[in-house]
Amino acid sequence: MFDIGFSELMVIAVVALIVIGPERLPKVARTVGHLFGRMQRYVNDVKSDISREMALDDLRKLQASMQDTARSIEESVNQEVRSAEDEMNRISADTQAAVPEVAQADTPATPTEAAPAAAPGDPAKPAQPS
């Protein structure tokens, strides 16, 4: 953090001893130590908050990308389903249009034409109860 060597620290200690005096120097050193510890804790807290925010931002970006991917997959699936429904409806319409023509050609016009009515005593056709 600071580029201070041992010799520079010794100069600062000697100046502090002369300015503050030997009686108050231990108390001042303790106070400076406590303040330095508080400063380090504050800096560490700020660093951890920043790293947490960065991780949270990364998670938000990941969430947004996952939601975009899910939306695109949902849209493609819906598009495929719509195209399949359209194809099925087209096939159904084609089949319905073709079936009445085939049904009309295969079936007789009236039931009397298909099978002649038998006489009541005819052994080929049993009599129906009335």
Secondary structure, DSSP 8 states (H G I E B T S, - for coil): -----HHHHHHHHHHHHHHH-TTTHHHHHHHHHHHHHHHHHHHHHHHHHHHHHHHHHHHHHHHHHHHHHHHHHHHHHHHHHHHHHHHHHHHHHHHHHHHHHHHHHHS-SSHHHHS----TT-TTS-----
